[in-house]
Amino acid sequence: MSTLFTKIIQGEIPCAKLYEDDRFFAFLDIRPIHTGHALLIPKREIDYLFDLPDDLLRDLLATARPIARALEKHVPCKKIGLMVAGLEVPHCHLHLVPIDDVGDLNFAKASPAEPESLEALAEKVRKTLQMDA
């Protein structure tokens, strides 16, 4: 059975897409901890981060870097925090979260975002990623 994330990749569930290539997909979280909270996922349905093949694990982090840099250009923050909880959806995913303090990486702070605001930010980030490519 396809995971929620696979359905997003396949376009069955709408999202504010930030990035896509042949192996990875990134989009804004609809219940962000902070504005700009993004998810980066491999397209392969592998549940646990440490079950990823070595090349996919390595390239997941390398793919996260330009996305994080693009987010920093459009969301005021000190850094982009990285979190792997891996319990919400059985599909490996990295949380890229704009933060000012370590306490900002807290799912209790998550709340629904307006689809229009997600898409507006996603458009800015996509343009930045295209310029930096």
ABEGO torsion letter per residue (X at the ends): XBBAAAAAAAGABBBBBABBBAABBBBBBABBABBGBBBBBBABBBABAAABBAAAAAAAAAAAAAAAAAAAAABBBABBBBBBAGAABBBBBBBBBBBABAAABBAAABBBBBAAAAAAAAAAAAAAAAAAX
